[in-house]
């Protein structure tokens, strides 16, 4: 069976939106993967309790990609924490997260007047004032972070240019971010509406076939444990034909 010590998938439900950040830790470090929408800090702190952790225990935050529901509460957490936090992201996502480039999918300049008017006041405000933070460590494909036996960075572009997924070697857990979605234990490709390059996204899913994956954590849809490798193979096959 998979060794699941030191890794916990969190579930946050807020405003009829459910997300699954992940926490990985060992004796020295505690790493949070993704931070929800702006205003999610309290919820994150509450669910971290499941792993007997709180925001004060964090040593770092890893951002899988620039989308607003992944970077949203990063600035709040950085402001609230008095300890030093290492912030990790893929090199191609850094200019967006740091605010040097507008976020690809929520750039107000890209909306038609009609699309803009359909947004809630909260989203209008958030898109006009996107969360930003300094990234301290730039990541690349195939790099391994030395935490809890090692997590390998897999560059999985398509949903965004610098999207990364993570493979936790000890437990065989793939943290897929938004490269995969899950519905009732079934893995699915990302939503084409929010994935500018679907072809590249499917090629990224193909990269997963090289890893001995026992379970997948989807940010949207949670943990999938049944026939994971078979499911991944059929996603790649279906799309290639
Ligand atoms: Zn996304």
Boltz pocket constraint, residues with backbone or C-beta under 6 A from the ligand:
constraints:
  - pocket:
      binder: B
      contacts: [[A, 65], [A, 67], [A, 159], [A, 178], [A, 194]]
      max_distance: 6.0
